[in-house]
Amino acid sequence: MGRTLVERTEETPRGSRLSAGTPDLTIGVVGSHDLVERVMLMGHAAAPVPCRLVAAAYRDEQEAADKVTRLGPGVDACLFASPVPFELARRAGVLTVPATHVQLGGAALVSAIARATLDDRIDPRRVSIDVLGRSEIDEAYSDLNLPSGDVHSRDEPGATGTITAFHERLLRQGVTTGVLTCVQGVADRLTAAGMPAITIKPTSAAIRSALHTAGLLGARHRLEESQLTVILVEVPTLREPVRRASPRYWRDELRLSLHRLLVQEANRINASVWPIDDHSYLVVATKGSIAAATDGFRVLPFASRIREELGLAVEVGVGMGRTTHDAETHARGALTRSQGGKQAQGFAVDREGRALVPPPRMPPQSGGPAKPRGIEVLSRLAAKLEGGDTVVDAEGAGRMLGVTPRTARRLLRTLVDEGLAWPLPPNRTPQPGRPRQLYRLIVEKLSR
């Protein structure tokens, strides 16, 4: 396999450790080619549960973040072949699933020290070591009855060139006699320069332990992803009392259009939808499916499409729990916070009632002209209406206001949010393209 290993999958046989109905886990293995190959070959014996190993090998540790990104959301956990790629991926912010790495301290370090004693150029009491913490180094030397006072360490992960420069400087100054490194690229560069370097390689026991940990992390993640999640969707426009000037059939058609849209969205994430009353709906799904559809609970579910197609603003609360009742209770709490304008802790809460993530920050306001109030927009439109007709679309409103249809569409949605207009069901035609969205202006509010 050697240097040609780029990606490979391997499935463990289904044993008696899990029931036959339990789905296999997927673990992404990230590291250098040789270490990834060792992990892959040991997968059958070391994994605590049936799992599928996906190899993502690199030539340089700086590629670790990219390899994790390429693995995508299809893995339940990530196993890194050393602490270096793990730390680089963590700093890059690409870890979206549980992750661990193969330990290079303990027996692995002792083994490297033993190999260093066989090199006539190296005095193991005067070496430099990277990546590992000082306590790990002192402990290994203590176990070997060797002094560690003249052993220099650098536990900060970094670029290969930076770590190489650290070792090279000490060697040229005569402070050290050799290098023990956790980074294969560093060992290759020093060896090419004629400097003594020993690579700290993980032991078979460390690989087995790391695979065991990754399997347990993946199993826990899978259980969390299947956690019951309830979404409550409320529509303020439909919650308002019926006005005499607003025919009821408009509300009924709008409600049917909204229900149809929610069912379409729910089918995409294997969820179920139930109407609760005239203005709210309950959606039941799993945490994993909702997280995938909301960018990790950073975007309100369904809200964008509802606004785009129906011109409606919605209020959403997401809750999780051990039972449907618990999840719905947490969802109602999140929804109440949203309705009260107290959304600083996010619109989704876990089964303990804690916010998952904060809501996205609002972009800073530009220094342009102030946005007109809805009542002012309604007044300008009403002044140009002819024949008592109060139904407009974005194109017509744009001509009357002297703005683009896109800006007019945004202003009409503002009127809906402020209760100054009603969105009508989309006017679908046989022609292709976006259905024509109509709005009824509630000009009666101008006389109040």
C-alpha positions as CSV (number, residue, x, y, z in Angstrom):
1,M,0.0,0.0,0.0
2,G,2.8,2.4,1.0
3,R,2.7,6.0,-0.3
4,T,-0.1,5.3,-2.7
5,L,-2.7,5.0,0.1
6,V,-5.2,7.8,-0.2
7,E,-8.6,6.5,0.9
8,R,-9.7,3.0,1.8
9,T,-12.7,1.6,3.7
10,E,-12.8,-1.5,5.8
11,E,-15.7,-3.1,7.5
12,T,-15.5,-5.2,10.6
13,P,-17.6,-8.4,10.8
14,R,-20.8,-8.1,12.8
15,G,-20.1,-9.7,16.2
16,S,-22.1,-10.4,19.2
17,R,-21.1,-7.1,20.9
18,L,-24.1,-5.3,19.3
19,S,-27.5,-6.5,18.3
20,A,-28.0,-7.3,14.7
21,G,-30.3,-4.2,14.3
22,T,-27.7,-1.8,15.4
23,P,-26.2,0.2,12.5
24,D,-22.5,0.2,12.0
25,L,-20.5,3.3,12.9
26,T,-18.2,5.2,10.6
27,I,-14.8,6.4,11.9
28,G,-12.6,8.7,9.8
29,V,-8.8,7.9,10.3
30,V,-6.6,10.9,9.6
31,G,-2.8,10.8,9.5
32,S,0.3,10.0,7.5
33,H,0.2,7.1,5.1
34,D,2.1,4.6,7.2
35,L,0.3,5.4,10.4
36,V,-3.1,5.4,8.8
37,E,-2.3,2.0,7.2
38,R,-1.4,0.6,10.6
39,V,-4.7,1.8,12.1
40,M,-6.7,0.4,9.2
41,L,-5.1,-3.0,9.5
42,M,-5.8,-3.2,13.2
43,G,-9.4,-2.1,12.9
44,H,-10.9,-5.6,13.0
45,A,-9.4,-6.6,16.3
46,A,-9.5,-3.2,18.1
47,A,-12.9,-1.7,17.4
48,P,-15.3,-2.2,20.4
49,V,-18.3,-2.1,18.0
50,P,-18.9,-3.0,14.4
51,C,-17.6,-0.1,12.4
52,R,-16.4,1.1,9.1
53,L,-13.0,2.8,8.9
54,V,-12.5,5.5,6.2
55,A,-8.8,6.4,5.6
56,A,-7.9,10.0,4.9
57,A,-4.1,10.0,4.5
58,Y,-1.9,13.1,3.9
59,R,1.7,13.9,3.0
60,D,2.0,16.8,5.4
61,E,0.3,17.5,8.7
62,Q,-0.9,20.9,7.4
63,E,-3.4,19.0,5.2
64,A,-5.2,17.6,8.3
65,A,-8.0,20.2,8.3
66,D,-8.7,19.7,4.6
67,K,-8.8,15.9,5.0
68,V,-11.4,16.3,7.8
69,T,-13.5,18.6,5.7
70,R,-13.4,16.1,2.8
71,L,-14.7,13.4,5.2
72,G,-17.8,15.5,5.6
73,P,-20.8,14.7,7.8
74,G,-20.8,11.0,7.0
75,V,-18.5,10.0,9.9
76,D,-19.5,9.5,13.5
77,A,-16.1,10.2,14.9
78,C,-12.5,11.1,13.8
79,L,-9.4,9.3,14.9
80,F,-6.1,11.1,14.3
81,A,-2.9,9.1,14.0
82,S,-1.0,11.6,16.3
83,P,-1.7,14.7,18.4
84,V,-0.4,17.0,15.7
85,P,-3.1,16.7,13.0
86,F,-5.7,16.5,15.8
87,E,-4.6,19.9,17.2
88,L,-4.4,21.5,13.7
89,A,-7.9,20.4,12.8
90,R,-9.2,21.6,16.1
91,R,-7.7,25.0,15.7
92,A,-9.1,25.2,12.2
93,G,-12.6,24.7,13.5
94,V,-13.4,21.8,11.2
95,L,-14.3,19.2,13.8
96,T,-18.0,18.7,13.9
97,V,-18.0,15.2,15.4
98,P,-16.2,13.7,18.4
99,A,-12.5,13.2,17.8
100,T,-9.5,11.6,19.5
101,H,-5.9,10.7,18.6
102,V,-3.3,8.0,19.1
103,Q,-1.2,8.7,22.2
104,L,2.6,9.1,21.5
105,G,3.7,9.4,25.1
106,G,4.3,6.6,27.6
107,A,5.4,3.4,25.9
108,A,5.8,5.1,22.5
109,L,8.3,7.6,24.0
110,V,10.2,4.9,25.9
111,S,10.5,2.9,22.7
112,A,12.0,6.0,20.9
113,I,14.4,6.6,23.8
114,A,15.5,2.9,23.5
115,R,16.1,3.3,19.8
116,A,18.1,6.5,20.4
117,T,20.5,4.6,22.6
118,L,21.4,2.4,19.6
119,D,22.5,5.4,17.6
120,D,26.1,6.2,18.4
121,R,25.6,9.9,17.7
122,I,22.7,10.4,20.2
123,D,23.0,10.7,24.0
124,P,19.3,10.2,25.1
125,R,20.0,12.4,28.1
126,R,20.7,15.4,25.8
127,V,18.0,15.5,23.1
128,S,15.1,17.7,22.1
129,I,11.5,16.4,21.9
130,D,8.5,18.0,20.3
131,V,4.6,17.9,20.7
132,L,4.6,15.9,24.0
133,G,4.0,17.6,27.3
134,R,6.8,18.1,29.8
135,S,5.1,15.9,32.4
136,E,5.0,13.0,29.9
137,I,8.7,13.4,29.1
138,D,9.8,13.5,32.8
139,E,7.6,10.5,33.6
140,A,9.2,8.4,30.8
141,Y,12.7,9.3,31.8
142,S,11.9,8.6,35.5
143,D,10.7,5.2,34.5
144,L,14.0,4.5,32.8
145,N,16.1,6.0,35.7
146,L,17.5,8.6,33.3
147,P,17.9,12.4,34.1
148,S,15.7,14.7,32.0
149,G,17.2,18.0,33.1
150,D,19.1,18.5,29.8
151,V,16.2,17.3,27.7
152,H,14.6,20.3,25.8
153,S,10.9,20.2,24.8
154,R,8.5,22.1,22.6
155,D,4.9,21.0,23.2
156,E,3.3,23.6,20.9
157,P,2.1,22.1,17.6
158,G,3.0,24.2,14.5
159,A,4.2,24.1,11.0
160,T,6.8,21.5,10.0
161,G,9.3,24.1,9.2
162,T,8.9,25.9,12.6
163,I,9.4,22.7,14.6
164,T,12.4,21.7,12.4
165,A,14.0,25.1,13.1
166,F,13.5,24.6,16.9
167,H,15.5,21.3,16.8
168,E,18.1,22.4,14.3
169,R,19.0,25.5,16.4
170,L,19.7,23.4,19.5
171,L,21.7,20.9,17.5
172,R,23.9,23.6,15.8
173,Q,24.5,25.2,19.2
174,G,25.7,21.9,20.6
175,V,23.0,21.9,23.3
176,T,21.6,18.6,22.2
177,T,22.9,15.5,20.4
178,G,19.7,14.3,18.6
179,V,16.0,14.7,18.1
180,L,13.0,12.7,19.1
181,T,10.1,14.0,17.1
182,C,6.4,13.1,16.7
183,V,6.2,14.7,13.2
184,Q,7.4,12.5,10.4
185,G,8.0,15.6,8.2
186,V,10.5,17.0,10.8
187,A,12.4,13.7,10.9
188,D,12.6,13.6,7.1
189,R,14.0,17.1,6.9
190,L,16.6,16.7,9.7
191,T,17.7,13.3,8.3
192,A,18.1,14.9,4.9
193,A,20.3,17.6,6.5
194,G,22.5,14.9,8.1
195,M,21.2,15.4,11.6
196,P,20.3,12.5,13.9
197,A,16.5,12.2,14.4
198,I,14.3,9.4,15.7
199,T,10.5,9.3,15.0
200,I,8.3,8.6,17.9
201,K,5.9,6.0,16.6
202,P,2.7,4.8,18.3
203,T,2.7,1.3,19.8
204,S,0.2,-1.3,18.8
205,A,-1.4,-1.0,22.3
206,A,-1.8,2.7,21.8
207,I,-3.5,2.2,18.4
208,R,-5.9,-0.4,19.9
209,S,-6.8,1.9,22.8
210,A,-7.4,4.9,20.4
211,L,-9.6,2.8,18.2
212,H,-11.6,1.6,21.2
213,T,-12.0,5.3,22.4
214,A,-13.1,6.4,18.9
215,G,-15.6,3.6,18.7
216,L,-17.2,4.6,22.0
217,L,-17.2,8.3,21.0
218,G,-18.9,7.4,17.7
219,A,-21.5,5.2,19.4
220,R,-22.4,8.0,21.8
221,H,-22.5,10.5,19.0
222,R,-24.9,8.2,17.0
223,L,-27.2,8.0,20.1
224,E,-27.1,11.8,20.4
225,E,-27.9,12.3,16.7
226,S,-31.0,10.1,17.0
227,Q,-32.2,12.0,20.0
228,L,-35.9,13.0,19.8
229,T,-36.4,16.6,18.7
230,V,-39.5,18.7,18.5
231,I,-39.9,21.9,16.5
232,L,-42.8,24.3,17.2
233,V,-43.6,26.7,14.3
234,E,-46.0,29.6,15.0
235,V,-47.2,32.2,12.4
236,P,-48.0,35.6,14.0
237,T,-50.1,36.6,11.0
238,L,-52.4,33.7,11.5
239,R,-52.5,34.2,15.2
240,E,-54.1,37.6,14.9
241,P,-57.9,37.9,15.2
242,V,-59.9,37.7,11.9
243,R,-60.8,41.2,10.6
244,R,-64.0,41.9,8.8
245,A,-62.0,43.4,5.9
246,S,-60.0,40.1,5.6
247,P,-62.1,37.3,4.1
248,R,-61.7,34.1,6.0
249,Y,-61.0,32.0,2.9
250,W,-57.7,33.9,2.5
251,R,-56.6,32.6,5.8
252,D,-57.8,29.1,5.0
253,E,-55.9,29.0,1.7
254,L,-52.8,30.5,3.4
255,R,-53.0,27.9,6.1
256,L,-53.3,25.1,3.6
257,S,-50.3,26.4,1.6
258,L,-48.2,26.7,4.7
259,H,-49.1,23.1,5.8
260,R,-48.2,21.8,2.3
261,L,-44.9,23.6,2.4
262,L,-44.1,22.2,5.9
263,V,-44.9,18.7,4.8
264,Q,-42.5,19.0,1.9
265,E,-39.7,20.3,4.1
266,A,-40.4,17.6,6.7
267,N,-40.2,14.8,4.1
268,R,-36.7,15.9,3.2
269,I,-35.5,15.3,6.7
270,N,-37.7,12.2,7.5
271,A,-39.8,14.2,10.0
272,S,-43.5,14.4,10.7
273,V,-45.9,17.4,10.9
274,W,-49.0,17.9,12.8
275,P,-51.1,21.1,13.0
276,I,-51.8,22.1,16.6
277,D,-54.2,24.9,16.0
278,D,-55.0,27.6,13.5
279,H,-51.6,29.3,13.7
280,S,-49.1,26.7,14.9
281,Y,-47.5,23.4,13.9
282,L,-45.5,20.6,15.6
283,V,-42.7,18.9,13.8
284,V,-41.0,15.7,15.2
285,A,-37.6,14.7,14.0
286,T,-34.1,13.6,15.2
287,K,-31.3,15.9,16.3
288,G,-29.1,14.8,13.5
289,S,-31.6,15.6,10.8
290,I,-32.4,19.0,12.2
291,A,-28.7,19.8,12.8
292,A,-27.9,19.0,9.1
293,A,-30.8,21.2,7.9
294,T,-30.0,24.2,10.1
295,D,-26.2,24.4,9.9
296,G,-25.8,23.0,13.3
297,F,-28.8,24.9,14.8
298,R,-27.5,28.3,13.6
299,V,-30.4,28.9,11.0
300,L,-34.1,28.8,11.8
301,P,-35.6,25.7,10.2
302,F,-38.1,26.3,7.5
303,A,-38.2,30.0,8.0
304,S,-36.3,31.0,4.8
305,R,-38.5,29.0,2.4
306,I,-41.7,30.1,4.2
307,R,-40.7,33.8,3.8
308,E,-39.6,33.3,0.2
309,E,-42.7,31.5,-1.0
310,L,-45.5,32.8,1.2
311,G,-44.1,36.1,2.5
312,L,-44.7,35.0,6.1
313,A,-42.5,35.5,9.1
314,V,-42.5,32.6,11.6
315,E,-41.5,32.1,15.2
316,V,-39.6,28.8,15.9
317,G,-38.6,26.9,19.0
318,V,-36.6,23.7,19.0
319,G,-36.4,21.4,22.0
320,M,-35.0,18.0,22.8
321,G,-35.8,15.4,25.4
322,R,-36.0,11.8,26.5
323,T,-39.7,11.8,25.7
324,T,-42.0,13.7,23.3
325,H,-43.5,15.6,26.2
326,D,-40.1,16.7,27.5
327,A,-39.0,17.8,24.0
328,E,-42.2,19.7,23.4
329,T,-41.9,21.5,26.8
330,H,-38.3,22.6,25.9
331,A,-39.5,23.7,22.5
332,R,-42.2,25.8,24.0
333,G,-39.7,27.4,26.4
334,A,-37.5,28.3,23.4
335,L,-40.4,29.6,21.5
336,T,-41.6,31.8,24.4
337,R,-38.1,33.3,24.6
338,S,-38.2,34.0,20.9
339,Q,-41.6,35.7,21.1
340,G,-40.4,37.8,24.0
341,G,-37.4,39.1,22.1
342,K,-35.0,37.2,24.4
343,Q,-33.3,35.1,21.9
344,A,-29.7,35.8,23.1
345,Q,-29.3,32.2,24.1
346,G,-30.5,30.6,20.8
347,F,-33.7,29.2,19.5
348,A,-32.8,25.5,20.2
349,V,-32.3,23.9,23.6
350,D,-31.0,20.4,24.6
351,R,-32.8,17.9,26.8
352,E,-31.4,19.6,29.9
353,G,-33.0,22.9,28.7
354,R,-29.7,24.5,27.9
355,A,-29.2,26.6,24.7
356,L,-27.2,24.7,22.0
357,V,-25.7,27.6,20.2
358,P,-26.2,31.4,20.2
359,P,-28.2,32.9,17.3
360,P,-26.2,34.3,14.5
361,R,-25.0,37.9,15.0
362,M,-26.9,40.5,13.1
363,P,-24.8,42.3,10.4
364,P,-23.9,45.9,11.3
365,Q,-26.2,48.5,10.0
366,S,-24.8,50.5,7.1
367,G,-24.5,54.2,7.1
368,G,-27.2,54.6,4.4
369,P,-30.6,56.2,4.7
370,A,-32.9,54.9,7.4
371,K,-35.3,52.2,6.5
372,P,-38.9,53.6,6.1
373,R,-41.5,52.5,8.6
374,G,-44.2,50.2,7.4
375,I,-47.0,52.7,7.9
376,E,-45.1,55.2,5.6
377,V,-44.7,52.5,2.9
378,L,-48.4,51.7,3.2
379,S,-49.4,55.3,2.9
380,R,-47.3,55.9,-0.2
381,L,-48.8,52.8,-1.8
382,A,-52.4,53.7,-0.9
383,A,-52.0,57.1,-2.4
384,K,-51.3,55.5,-5.8
385,L,-53.9,52.8,-5.8
386,E,-56.6,53.1,-8.3
387,G,-60.2,51.9,-8.4
388,G,-60.1,50.8,-4.7
389,D,-58.0,47.8,-5.6
390,T,-55.8,46.9,-2.6
391,V,-54.0,43.8,-4.0
392,V,-50.4,44.3,-5.3
393,D,-47.4,42.3,-6.2
394,A,-43.7,43.2,-6.0
395,E,-43.5,44.4,-9.6
396,G,-46.5,46.8,-9.2
397,A,-45.4,48.0,-5.8
398,G,-41.9,48.6,-7.2
399,R,-43.3,50.9,-9.9
400,M,-45.4,52.8,-7.5
401,L,-42.6,53.3,-5.0
402,G,-39.8,53.8,-7.6
403,V,-37.7,50.9,-6.4
404,T,-36.6,47.6,-7.8
405,P,-39.0,44.5,-7.5
406,R,-36.5,43.0,-5.1
407,T,-36.6,46.0,-2.8
408,A,-40.4,46.1,-3.1
409,R,-40.7,42.5,-2.2
410,R,-38.7,43.2,1.0
411,L,-40.9,46.2,1.9
412,L,-44.0,44.1,1.3
413,R,-42.7,41.5,3.7
414,T,-42.1,44.2,6.2
415,L,-45.7,45.3,5.9
416,V,-46.8,41.6,6.6
417,D,-44.5,41.5,9.7
418,E,-46.1,44.7,11.0
419,G,-49.7,43.5,10.3
420,L,-50.2,46.1,7.5
421,A,-50.6,43.6,4.7
422,W,-51.8,40.0,4.1
423,P,-49.9,37.6,1.9
424,L,-52.3,35.8,-0.5
425,P,-51.7,32.2,-1.6
426,P,-49.2,32.1,-4.5
427,N,-50.8,32.8,-7.9
428,R,-49.5,29.7,-9.8
429,T,-49.6,29.8,-13.6
430,P,-48.7,27.2,-16.3
431,Q,-45.6,29.2,-17.2
432,P,-42.3,28.2,-15.6
433,G,-40.6,30.3,-13.0
434,R,-41.5,31.6,-9.5
435,P,-45.2,31.9,-8.8
436,R,-46.5,35.5,-8.7
437,Q,-46.9,36.4,-5.0
438,L,-49.8,38.8,-4.2
439,Y,-50.4,40.9,-1.1
440,R,-53.5,42.6,0.1
441,L,-52.8,46.0,1.7
442,I,-54.8,46.7,4.9
443,V,-55.4,50.3,4.1
444,E,-58.0,50.5,6.9
445,K,-55.1,51.0,9.3
446,L,-54.3,54.4,7.8
447,S,-57.5,55.8,9.2
448,R,-56.7,54.8,12.8
